[in-house]
Amino acid sequence: MAKTGPIEYLRQVRAEIRKVTWPTRSETMISTFAVFLMVVVASIFLYFADQFMAFAVRLIMGFGF
């Protein structure tokens, strides 16, 4: 593989960046909303899973309700 100089490298980078299909503002907003929604759903699930496991451990260890 041939080495390229820094100038040629930057030209290649610019050429590749021109090929990128950037998302629209609307697509970005929808994706961001979906990520936040999934974070909230995952947080709620993990909270209840943690509470259930803590209850089960207390029950097994005999600390009662």
C-alpha positions as a printed NumPy array, in Angstrom:
array([[  0.   ,   0.   ,   0.   ],
       [  1.476,   3.302,  -1.073],
       [  1.863,   6.086,   1.428],
       [  0.138,   9.361,   0.697],
       [  1.291,  12.763,   1.796],
       [ -0.739,  15.023,   4.062],
       [ -2.04 ,  17.165,   1.194],
       [ -3.266,  14.15 ,  -0.77 ],
       [ -4.781,  12.709,   2.392],
       [ -6.777,  15.905,   2.992],
       [ -7.986,  15.871,  -0.624],
       [ -9.193,  12.299,  -0.195],
       [-10.93 ,  13.188,   3.072],
       [-12.745,  16.112,   1.399],
       [-13.794,  13.857,  -1.486],
       [-15.214,  11.279,   0.93 ],
       [-17.041,  13.92 ,   2.994],
       [-18.786,  15.127,  -0.173],
       [-20.158,  11.597,  -0.668],
       [-21.798,  11.512,   2.776],
       [-25.575,  11.765,   2.875],
       [-26.219,  13.987,   5.881],
       [-29.527,  13.62 ,   7.743],
       [-32.08 ,  16.384,   7.53 ],
       [-32.997,  18.45 ,  10.571],
       [-36.279,  16.542,  10.829],
       [-34.53 ,  13.138,  10.751],
       [-32.102,  14.315,  13.426],
       [-34.906,  15.543,  15.687],
       [-36.873,  12.297,  15.304],
       [-33.777,  10.181,  16.02 ],
       [-32.926,  12.295,  19.058],
       [-36.457,  11.955,  20.408],
       [-36.35 ,   8.175,  19.881],
       [-33.073,   7.934,  21.796],
       [-34.418,   9.968,  24.731],
       [-37.607,   7.885,  24.786],
       [-35.627,   4.629,  24.875],
       [-33.408,   5.985,  27.666],
       [-36.503,   6.774,  29.735],
       [-38.035,   3.349,  29.051],
       [-34.769,   1.569,  29.917],
       [-34.393,   3.648,  33.093],
       [-37.887,   2.771,  34.283],
       [-37.347,  -0.908,  33.523],
       [-33.999,  -1.004,  35.344],
       [-35.459,   0.846,  38.347],
       [-38.242,  -1.729,  38.771],
       [-35.878,  -4.659,  38.13 ],
       [-33.548,  -3.296,  40.826],
       [-36.422,  -2.832,  43.276],
       [-37.623,  -6.392,  42.636],
       [-34.141,  -7.853,  43.138],
       [-33.641,  -5.833,  46.345],
       [-36.982,  -7.11 ,  47.646],
       [-36.046, -10.71 ,  46.768],
       [-32.665, -10.41 ,  48.509],
       [-34.27 ,  -8.93 ,  51.643],
       [-36.812, -11.734,  51.623],
       [-34.161, -14.446,  51.214],
       [-31.882, -12.931,  53.856],
       [-34.767, -12.892,  56.305],
       [-35.085,  -9.163,  56.794],
       [-38.772,  -9.413,  55.916],
       [-41.033,  -6.955,  54.279]])
